[in-house]
Amino acid sequence: MSLKLFKPINWATAPAIAAIAVLTGGPCQAQTTSTQTRPNIVYIMADDHAAHAISAYGSKVNETPGIDRIGKEGMVLERVFATNALCAPSRATILTSKYSHINGTTTHQSPPFDGSQLTYPKVLQKNGYQTAVIGKWHLKSDPTGFDYWNILPGQGAYINPAFIENGERKKHKGYVTDLIADFSINWLEQRDKEKPFLLVCQHKAPHREWEPDQKHWEMFKDKHIPQPETYNDDYSSRSQTAKAARLRVYEHMRYTDVKSTPPEGMSEPERRDWWYQMYMRRYLACVASVDDNVARLVDYLEKENLLDNTVVIYTSDQGMFLGDHGWYDKRFMYDHSSRMPFLIRYPKVIKAGTRTDGIVSNVDFAPTMLDLAGIEKPEEMQGKSFKNLLEGGEPEEWQDSFYYHFHEYPDADHYAGRHYGIRNERYKLIHYYYPFDEWEFFDLEKDPNEMRSVYALPEYQDEVAKMKAELKAKREQYKDNTGTPVE
């Protein structure tokens, strides 16, 4: 692994920020002489936005110049993964830097998120930051650790949505993605300009059911989207769990997803492609609106001379199948589902135009944001800061694998079995433990699309044994005794 560069654009170095006081009650470090030297943080997160639908990641289906700008003026992280590829669990992990079995949000059926837990916004707040969360929340309980919150109830609506503003429900006219950006900019206008800030801007889009606005629907309604090479996967070389999942675009989607039905008289290949085209046109139109509104927010920061002292992050709560393996949705540990986009701009630390292939997971986000703010990570957080990678450090000096655990089975629609696993640079080992007890093992160098499990092949048995031992150690490290143990 190595740090890779594309053509850099102008950037400026600056002294590292001074350390500031840690969480109240803990040991203190020297404070900066002025709050102005502490970076602001703007954390932008979409819902279900796959990395392979971002042009900075080589998308073959769309262009995302607004999002790309963050990476071009900062860094694109190639290997970022959700530890549990599901909306609410990922959000809880990002907030707490704890795995799902520790923070209590393992599935969408879990009880409301326990807001009394320590979260990174609470740590920033106690260190003098003003904090706000705007957009999708999806954790059933009211936000804590935020001075201001204006969130969608549940999944929220795309058109004329209701928001809950500091406990008061209000209906708004307009398109949800535009409104979230509007409210974010309005909060920035009204903030205390003498204090550093954390703005968590979380878009609903491009979550199912996909409702684009007219402007962006026009961009895609007649466009032909190329199918991924794995679209007609028959799952013959993998697990029963993959075969049993109800995620197929052409079989398990509903009328409400695409607002239409296939014309009569189509052949089977034509019918399959019709479903894919309708899905992707709507999905990509929703992404285009997110991209425009990311650009609006970044442009505002630039206009207000805030951009170069602000850590700007764009990510998603997990990945998404875009017809890969014939599927939509997420849940599986396969890369298309678990891989998260992560682009970050902060010229005082990050050289423009850089990329890293170091392995990061969403449990590491909070410690990194705190580190960039000069704040020591609380001991109870399970992740660790990857600031060294952002500064250009070699991935070999960083962690070489990540641990994954998906808990939700059965659910109302998708029936992706419970499983846990481990992934390093080259290999991935998955243990499905309910309702089927089975293993998969992938050589990602030879099989990047994860089409053929080589778990039973003799030539891989030494590596399988090595990774099983590491998987067992990871489960012990993260105190995860849920699910059946490693053999």
C-alpha positions in Angstrom: 0.0 0.0 0.0 1.1 3.5 -0.7 0.0 7.1 -0.7 -1.0 8.1 -4.2 -1.3 11.5 -5.8 -3.3 13.0 -8.6 -2.4 16.4 -10.0 -2.3 18.8 -7.0 -3.8 22.2 -6.9 -2.7 25.1 -4.8 -2.6 24.5 -1.1 -1.0 26.2 1.9 0.7 24.8 4.9 0.1 26.2 8.3 1.3 25.5 11.8 -0.4 22.6 13.6 -3.3 23.7 15.8 -2.5 23.9 19.5 -4.0 21.4 21.9 -7.1 22.5 23.9 -8.8 21.3 27.0 -10.0 17.8 27.0 -13.4 16.7 28.2 -14.4 18.3 31.5 -13.2 16.2 34.4 -10.2 14.8 32.6 -6.6 16.0 32.5 -6.2 19.3 30.7 -3.7 20.3 28.0 -2.6 23.9 27.2 -5.3 25.9 25.6 -4.9 28.0 22.5 -4.8 31.7 23.0 -7.6 32.3 20.6 -10.6 30.2 19.7 -10.1 31.4 16.1 -7.2 29.0 15.7 -9.4 26.0 16.3 -10.9 24.5 13.2 -14.6 24.4 12.5 -16.0 21.1 11.3 -18.7 20.6 8.7 -19.6 17.0 8.5 -21.9 16.3 5.5 -23.4 12.8 5.2 -25.8 11.4 2.6 -27.9 8.3 3.1 -27.0 5.2 0.9 -24.7 7.1 -1.4 -22.3 4.5 -2.9 -18.7 5.5 -3.6 -19.1 4.1 -7.1 -21.7 6.8 -7.8 -19.1 9.6 -7.2 -16.8 10.6 -10.0 -13.9 11.1 -7.7 -14.1 7.3 -7.2 -14.3 6.6 -10.9 -18.0 6.4 -11.3 -19.1 5.1 -14.7 -22.7 6.4 -14.3 -22.6 10.0 -13.2 -20.5 13.1 -12.4 -20.4 14.8 -9.0 -18.3 18.0 -9.3 -19.5 19.5 -6.0 -18.5 16.5 -4.0 -15.3 16.0 -6.0 -14.1 19.4 -5.2 -13.6 18.4 -1.5 -11.3 15.6 -2.6 -9.5 17.6 -5.2 -8.7 20.3 -2.6 -8.0 17.7 0.1 -8.0 13.9 0.2 -10.0 10.9 -1.1 -9.9 7.9 1.1 -10.2 4.7 -0.9 -10.9 2.1 1.8 -13.4 3.3 4.3 -16.0 0.9 5.6 -19.1 0.7 7.7 -18.8 -1.7 10.6 -22.6 -2.5 10.2 -24.0 -1.5 6.8 -27.3 -0.2 7.9 -28.5 3.4 8.4 -29.3 3.7 12.1 -26.5 1.5 13.3 -23.9 3.3 11.3 -25.1 6.7 12.6 -24.9 5.5 16.2 -21.4 4.1 15.6 -20.2 7.4 14.1 -21.6 9.4 17.0 -20.2 7.2 19.8 -17.1 5.5 18.2 -18.5 2.3 19.5 -19.5 -0.9 17.7 -23.3 -1.6 17.5 -23.3 -4.2 20.2 -21.8 -1.7 22.6 -23.8 1.5 21.7 -27.1 -0.5 21.6 -28.2 0.2 18.1 -27.7 -3.1 16.3 -30.7 -3.0 13.9 -33.6 -0.8 12.8 -35.7 -2.7 15.4 -33.4 -1.7 18.3 -34.7 0.6 21.0 -34.3 4.4 20.6 -30.7 5.5 20.7 -29.5 6.1 24.2 -28.7 9.8 24.1 -27.0 9.8 27.5 -24.0 8.1 25.9 -20.8 10.1 25.3 -20.6 11.3 21.7 -18.1 13.4 19.8 -20.5 16.4 19.6 -20.8 16.4 23.4 -17.0 16.4 23.6 -16.7 19.3 21.2 -19.5 21.1 23.0 -17.7 20.8 26.3 -14.6 22.1 24.7 -16.2 25.4 23.6 -17.7 24.4 20.2 -21.2 25.4 19.2 -22.9 22.4 17.6 -25.8 21.8 15.3 -27.4 18.8 13.5 -29.7 19.4 10.5 -31.4 16.8 8.3 -31.9 13.1 8.7 -31.3 11.7 12.2 -33.1 8.3 12.2 -32.3 7.2 15.7 -35.8 7.4 17.3 -34.7 9.6 20.3 -34.1 13.4 20.3 -30.5 14.5 19.6 -28.2 15.3 22.5 -24.9 17.2 22.5 -26.3 19.8 20.0 -27.1 23.4 20.8 -29.5 23.4 17.8 -31.2 20.6 16.0 -33.6 20.5 13.1 -34.3 16.9 12.0 -36.6 14.9 9.8 -39.0 12.6 11.7 -38.0 9.0 10.9 -37.0 8.7 7.3 -38.6 12.0 6.4 -40.3 12.9 3.1 -38.7 14.2 -0.1 -41.4 16.7 -1.0 -42.8 19.3 1.4 -41.3 17.5 4.5 -41.9 18.1 8.1 -38.9 18.9 10.4 -38.6 18.8 14.1 -36.8 22.0 15.2 -35.6 21.8 18.8 -38.6 19.7 19.7 -41.2 21.6 17.6 -42.6 20.0 14.5 -43.0 22.2 11.5 -44.1 21.6 7.9 -42.0 23.2 5.1 -42.6 23.6 1.4 -39.9 22.6 -1.0 -37.5 19.7 -1.8 -35.8 18.1 1.2 -32.3 18.3 -0.1 -32.6 22.0 -0.8 -34.2 22.6 2.6 -31.4 20.8 4.5 -28.8 23.0 2.8 -31.0 26.1 3.4 -31.3 25.4 7.1 -27.6 24.6 7.4 -26.6 27.9 5.8 -29.2 29.8 7.9 -27.7 28.3 11.1 -24.2 29.3 10.0 -25.4 32.9 9.4 -26.9 33.1 12.9 -24.1 31.3 14.8 -21.9 32.9 17.4 -19.0 34.0 15.2 -16.6 34.1 18.2 -16.7 30.4 18.7 -15.7 27.4 16.6 -18.5 25.3 15.3 -19.5 21.7 14.4 -22.3 21.5 11.7 -23.6 18.0 11.1 -25.5 18.2 7.8 -27.2 14.9 7.0 -29.1 14.5 3.8 -32.1 12.0 3.3 -31.1 11.4 -0.3 -30.5 9.1 -2.0 -32.4 6.8 0.3 -35.3 4.6 -1.0 -38.0 5.5 -2.1 -36.3 7.8 -4.7 -38.2 11.0 -5.4 -36.1 13.4 -7.5 -37.1 17.0 -8.1 -38.0 17.9 -11.6 -34.7 19.7 -12.4 -32.6 16.7 -11.7 -35.0 14.2 -13.0 -34.7 15.9 -16.4 -31.0 15.1 -16.3 -31.5 11.3 -16.2 -35.0 10.5 -17.3 -33.9 9.5 -20.9 -30.4 8.5 -20.1 -29.3 4.9 -20.6 -27.2 3.7 -17.6 -24.7 0.9 -18.3 -25.3 -2.2 -16.2 -22.6 -3.4 -13.8 -20.9 -6.6 -15.1 -22.3 -8.6 -12.1 -25.9 -7.6 -12.7 -26.9 -11.1 -13.7 -25.1 -12.9 -10.9 -26.7 -16.3 -10.0 -24.8 -16.6 -6.7 -23.8 -20.2 -7.6 -20.3 -19.9 -6.2 -21.2 -18.3 -2.9 -23.4 -18.9 0.2 -27.0 -19.8 0.7 -27.3 -16.5 2.5 -26.5 -14.6 -0.8 -29.1 -16.8 -2.7 -31.8 -16.2 -0.1 -31.5 -12.4 0.2 -34.5 -10.5 -1.2 -32.5 -7.6 -2.8 -32.8 -8.2 -6.5 -33.6 -5.1 -8.5 -35.7 -7.0 -11.1 -37.5 -9.2 -8.6 -37.9 -7.5 -5.2 -38.4 -3.8 -6.1 -41.9 -2.4 -5.9 -44.0 0.0 -8.0 -43.6 2.7 -5.3 -39.8 2.5 -5.9 -39.9 3.5 -9.6 -43.5 4.9 -9.9 -44.1 2.8 -13.0 -44.5 -0.8 -14.3 -42.7 -2.6 -17.1 -44.4 -2.4 -20.5 -46.0 -5.6 -21.7 -44.3 -7.9 -24.1 -40.7 -7.5 -22.9 -38.3 -10.4 -23.0 -36.7 -11.3 -19.7 -33.4 -9.5 -20.4 -35.4 -6.4 -21.4 -37.5 -6.6 -18.3 -34.4 -6.8 -16.1 -32.8 -3.9 -17.8 -36.1 -1.8 -17.5 -36.1 -2.2 -13.7 -32.4 -1.3 -13.5 -32.8 1.8 -15.7 -35.7 3.1 -13.7 -34.0 2.5 -10.4 -30.7 4.1 -11.4 -32.3 7.1 -13.1 -34.2 8.0 -10.0 -31.3 7.2 -7.7 -28.8 9.3 -9.7 -31.2 12.2 -10.0 -31.4 12.3 -6.1 -27.6 12.2 -6.0 -27.3 15.1 -8.4 -29.4 17.2 -6.0 -27.1 16.3 -3.1 -24.1 17.2 -5.2 -25.5 20.7 -6.1 -26.3 21.4 -2.4 -22.8 20.2 -1.2 -21.4 22.8 -3.7 -23.8 25.5 -2.3 -22.6 24.8 1.3 -18.9 24.8 0.3 -19.3 27.9 -1.7 -20.9 29.6 1.3 -17.9 28.7 3.5 -15.6 30.1 0.8 -17.6 33.3 0.5 -17.5 33.9 4.2 -13.7 33.2 4.4 -14.4 30.1 6.6 -13.3 27.4 4.2 -9.6 27.1 4.9 -10.1 26.9 8.7 -12.9 24.4 8.4 -12.6 20.6 8.2 -15.1 19.7 5.5 -16.1 16.0 5.2 -18.4 14.3 2.7 -19.4 10.7 3.4 -22.4 8.4 3.5 -23.8 6.2 6.2 -22.7 3.1 4.2 -22.5 2.0 0.6 -25.2 0.7 -1.7 -25.7 -2.0 -4.3 -26.3 -0.2 -7.6 -27.3 -3.4 -9.5 -24.1 -5.0 -8.4 -24.9 -8.8 -8.0 -28.3 -7.8 -9.3 -29.1 -6.1 -6.0 -30.2 -2.8 -4.5 -29.9 -1.8 -0.8 -26.9 -2.7 1.4 -26.5 -5.0 4.6 -23.9 -7.4 3.3 -20.2 -7.1 4.0 -19.4 -7.1 0.3 -17.5 -4.0 -0.7 -20.3 -2.4 -2.7 -22.4 -2.3 0.4 -19.9 -1.8 3.3 -17.6 0.7 1.5 -18.2 4.3 2.4 -17.1 7.4 0.4 -15.0 9.7 2.5 -13.6 13.0 1.1 -12.0 15.5 3.4 -10.6 19.0 3.0 -8.5 20.9 5.5 -5.4 22.6 4.0 -3.7 23.1 7.4 -3.2 19.4 7.6 -4.1 17.8 4.3 -2.2 18.3 1.1 -4.6 18.9 -1.9 -5.0 16.2 -4.5 -4.0 13.3 -2.3 -5.5 9.8 -1.9 -4.8 7.0 0.6 -5.7 3.3 0.6 -5.3 2.9 4.4 -8.2 0.9 5.9 -10.5 3.0 7.9 -13.9 2.3 9.4 -16.7 4.5 10.7 -15.8 3.7 14.3 -12.7 5.9 13.6 -14.5 9.0 12.5 -15.1 10.6 15.9 -11.6 10.2 17.2 -10.2 11.8 14.0 -12.5 14.8 14.2 -11.5 15.3 17.8 -7.8 14.9 17.0 -8.1 17.5 14.3 -9.7 19.8 16.9 -6.7 19.2 19.2 -8.8 17.1 21.7 -7.8 13.9 23.2 -10.0 10.9 22.5 -12.1 9.7 25.4 -10.9 6.3 26.6 -14.3 4.6 26.0 -14.3 5.3 22.3 -13.3 2.1 20.4 -11.9 3.7 17.3 -8.7 5.6 16.8 -7.7 8.7 14.9 -6.4 8.4 11.3 -5.0 12.0 11.3 -1.6 10.5 10.4 -3.1 9.2 7.2 -4.5 12.6 6.4 -1.1 14.1 6.9 0.4 11.8 4.3 1.5 8.9 6.6 2.1 5.5 5.1 -0.9 3.1 5.4 1.6 0.4 6.5 1.9 2.3 9.7 -1.8 2.1 10.3 -4.3 -0.7 11.0 -4.3 -3.4 8.3 -7.9 -4.8 8.7 -11.4 -3.9 10.0 -14.1 -5.9 11.7 -17.7 -6.1 10.6 -20.9 -7.4 12.1 -24.4 -7.2 10.6 -27.2 -8.1 13.1 -30.5 -7.6 11.4 -32.4 -10.8 10.5 -35.2 -11.3 9.8 -36.5 -7.9 8.6 -39.6 -6.9 6.8 -38.2 -6.9 3.3 -34.6 -8.1 2.7 -33.7 -11.2 4.6 -30.0 -10.8 4.5 -28.6 -13.2 7.1 -26.6 -12.2 10.2 -22.9 -12.3 9.7 -19.6 -11.0 10.9 -16.2 -10.9 9.2 -12.8 -9.3 8.7 -11.2 -7.6 5.7 -7.6 -6.7 5.0 -5.9 -5.3 1.9 -6.2 -8.5 0.0 -8.6 -11.0 1.7 -12.0 -11.0 3.2 -13.4 -13.7 5.5 -17.2 -13.8 6.4 -19.0 -16.0 8.8 -22.8 -16.2 8.2 -24.3 -17.6 11.4 -28.1 -17.2 11.1 -30.2 -18.6 9.6 -27.4 -20.5 7.8 -24.1 -21.5 9.3 -21.5 -21.0 6.5 -18.3 -19.2 5.5 -17.1 -17.2 2.6 -13.5 -16.2 1.7 -12.5 -13.9 -1.1 -9.2 -13.1 -2.7 -9.9 -9.5 -3.6 -6.8 -9.1 -5.7 -8.0 -11.8 -8.1 -11.7 -11.3 -7.6 -12.5 -7.7 -6.7 -16.2 -8.1 -7.5 -16.5 -11.0 -4.9 -18.0 -13.4 -7.3 -16.4 -16.6 -6.1 -15.8 -17.8 -2.6 -12.5 -19.8 -2.3 -13.1 -20.8 1.3 -12.8 -24.5 0.5 -9.8 -24.4 -1.9 -6.7 -26.1 -0.5 -4.3 -23.4 -1.6 -6.1 -20.9 0.7 -6.3 -22.9 3.9 -3.3 -21.3 5.6 -4.6 -17.8 4.9 -8.1 -18.8 6.1 -6.7 -20.2 9.4 -4.7 -17.0 9.9 -7.7 -14.8 9.3 -9.9 -16.9 11.5 -7.4 -16.4 14.4 -7.4 -12.6 13.7 -11.2 -12.6 13.5 -11.4 -14.2 16.9 -9.0 -11.7 18.3 -10.9 -8.8 16.8 -14.1 -10.1 18.5 -12.3 -10.2 21.8 -10.8 -6.8 21.3 -14.2 -5.2 20.6 -15.9 -7.3 23.3 -18.3 -8.8 20.8 -19.8 -12.1 22.1 -23.0 -11.8 20.0 -23.6 -14.5 17.3 -21.9 -17.9 17.3 -18.2 -18.0 18.1 -15.4 -18.4 15.5 -14.6 -22.2 15.1 
